Amino acid sequence: MNKYSIGIMMAALAGLGCVGPRQEIVQTCYLTGREQGVIFVADGAGGFGGTSQAVSQAVAQAHLPLITVPVEWSHGWGRFVADQINSAYSRECGCKLAGEIAPYRQAHPQCKVYLIAHSAGSAVVLAAAEALPPDSIDGIVLLSPSIASNYDLRPSLRCVREGIDVFCSQRDIAQLGIGVAVVGTADGCWGCTAAGRVGFQPRIQCPEDPALYAKLRQHPWDSCLAWTGNRGGHYGGYRPEFLQAYVLPLLDERRPQ
């Protein structure tokens, strides 16, 4: 058995019951022989798949050499509250995602690994990053994260090579203002402001922390972004024009330096 077959087997075993797209990721990278990569996309609460579908379409239109894989984690279609309040379940799903990423990274050291999450899906993505060794992920993008603004990002920042980009908006009042006030944040915090409204608050407690937080880039919404269809609401972050103009360039190595 050669190393390519071993890599495929490892990724399949690590899928924890997930088949199909995960196996195709490994096979495609080996068959093409090109520098490629994968984007794991965690949708927000409710299981509607809007973010993963939008990202997949945007990647195809931009002709990026990346494969998009939805992270299956929701309790079910329309189950917004269950997805938002069950932080233990989100963390479990994040650990399963880490179990898929680790063997993929080992088998494909030349490939990129990106994570994109919307709203409550951010809890899954951050849990995955926290469960992985340093430098396991190339980049993380959080769109309107329904995570507490005082959430400790340091474990995730150690895991990521290029950094974490957070898109937030003070205009996200219904879901991240009123909604979070009623049911809490996706990481189980009550009485906290969502990072998707105000961004994350750095925790500087050790000498290494400033260097870690230098990898955190926060992008507050501004009215100049309205042309993309993102008007600062909860779902504006995955509008097609916004993804093309502001999100995908973060993942495109072909962009001018």
N, C-alpha and C positions, 0 to 999 in steps of 0.2 A: 504493500500500500504506500503510494507516494505522499508527499506532504500536502498536495492539493486535495487528495481524497480525505486525508485526515482532517484538514480544515473544514471541508464540507460536512463531515460527520460531526465534528465538534459543534459547529453552528446549529446543526439540526437537533442535536441532543439538548443544546442549551435553550432551544425555542420554547421549552416547557409547555408542549402541547400545541404550539403555533407552527403551522406548516405553510407551504406555498411560497408567499412573498419572501420569507426569511431565507429559504433555500435558494431562491432565485438571485438574491443579493450576492451570495458567495459565488455561484456559478457564473454570473455576469462578469464579475471582476476578473475571474480567472480566464474566461473565454476571450474577453476583449484585450487583455494585456495592457490596458491603458490606466493612467492615474485616474481613478474614479473615487467614489465615496457614497455614503448613504446618509439620508436625513430621516431620523425617526421623528414622527409628528404625533404629539399627544393633543387630541382635541379637548375642548372645554367640557363642562358638565352637560349632561343630556344625551350624549351619544349620537349627535346628529352628523358628525363627520365633516362639518363645514370647513374647518381649518385644514385638515389633511387633504381634502379635495382641492381646495384653493391652492395650497402649496404645490401639490402634484401638478396641477395644470400650469401654474406659473413656472415651475422648473422645466416642464416640457417646452413651453413657449420660449423660454430663454435659452434653450439648448444647453443646459448645464449638464456636465457629465456626472450627475448624481441620481441615485435611486431613492424614491420617497416611499417610506413604509409607515402606515398608520399604526399607532400603539393602541391595541385593544385593551381598554381598561374600564370603561363605563359600566355601571350597574345595569344599564339598559336604556332604551330609547325614551327620552322625556324625563328621566329620573334625575332631574337637576339637583334636588336637595340631597339625595343619597350620595351623589358624586361629590358634592361640595362639603358635606359635614363628616364623612367617614375618612378621617385622616389616616387611620391605621390601614384601611384598605388601599388607599392611594400609595402609602409607603410600601405595602406588599407588592403592588403592581410595579412600583419603581424598582424594587429588588429583582423582580422577574425580568424587567427590561435590562437591568445591569447584567443579568445572566445571559442575555442575548448579545450584548455589546462586547463583553470581555473576550469570548472566543473569536468573535469577528475581528476585533482589534488584533488579537494574537495571530490570526491567520492572514490578515491583510494590513500589515504595518504601513504599507505605502498608501492606503486608502484613507480618505477623510471620514470622520464620524461627526455628524451634527445632530443636535436635538432642538426641535422647535415645539413650543407648547403655548396653548391659549388658556387663559383663565385658570380653572381648577386643574387642568392638565399640567400646570407648572409644578404642582406638588409631586406628581409622578416623576417628571423629568429631574427635579432636584433630588429626590430620593435615589434615583438611579445613579446620579453623579456622586452622591455621597457614599454609595456602596462600591464604587470603582477605585482602582489605584490612581495616583497622580498622573496627569497627562493622558488619560484614556480617551478623552473627548476633545475634539478640535474646537468646537464652538457651541454655545447655547443661546437661543433667542427666546425670550419670554414676551408674549403679547398679552397685555392686560392681565398680569398674574393676580389671582385672587388669594395671594399669600400675604401674610402680615408684613408690614414694612420693616419691622424689627427682626425679621427672620435672619438667622445666621447663615450667610452665604459662603463663609470661609471654606467649609469642606468641599462645596461645589467648585469654588474658584481654584482649589488645589487640583481638582480633577481635569479642569479645562485648560487647553493649551493657548488658545487665541483670545478667550474672554467670554463674558456673558453680556449680551445686549438686552436691555429691558425697555419696552415701549409702554409708556404710561400716559394717563390723561386725567386731569382734574374734572373733566366733563363726564367721566364715566360714573354717573350719579346713581342710576337705577340699580344696576347690578352690583357694582363695587362700593357704592355708598349705602343705599338703603338695604340691598340684599345682604351684604356682609354684616351690616349692623344687626340684622334679624337672625341670621344663621351662623355667623362667624366666618372666619377665613378658612381656606382649604387645608391649612396646616393646624386647624383646631384652636385658633386663637380668638377669644371674645374681647370685644371692646378695642380692637386694634384697627388702624387704618390699613387698607389694602395697598400693597406695593404697586398695583396696577393703576392707582390714582396718584401717588406721590413719590414712587420709587422706593428703593431699599435704603435703609440707614446703615452705613458702614459700622462694623464693630472693630474698633482698634484697641486691642488688649495685649497684643504681643508685638515684638519688634518686626516680625515678618508680615504683620497684617497690612501695613500700607502698600507693600508690594503686591499682595494678593488683591486688594481692592483697586489697584491700578488696572486690573483686568475687567473691572465692572464699568460698563458704559450705559448710561441711562439717557433715554430720549423722550423728554416730555412732549406731549402734543402741542402743536402750534397751529394757528389758523392758516399759515402758509401751506399746510399739508392738505387742506380741504379739497384741492384739485384732484387728489387721488381717490376721492370717495371716502376717505377716513376723516370723519368730522368730529372725532374725539370720543365717540361712543364705544360701547363694549366690543362691538364686532368690527370696528373699522380697521383693526390691525391686519386682517386677512382679506381686505379688499384687493382685487387683482392688481390695480394700478399701484397701490401702496406696497404690495409685496415686490413688484417689479422694480420700483424706484428706490425703496429703502431697506428691504429685508434681504432679498436675494443677493444684492451686491456684497453683503457681509460674508457670503458663502462662495463667492466667485473668485477663484484665484487668477482669472484672466483680467480682472479689473486693473486699471492703472494704479501703481503704487505711489 
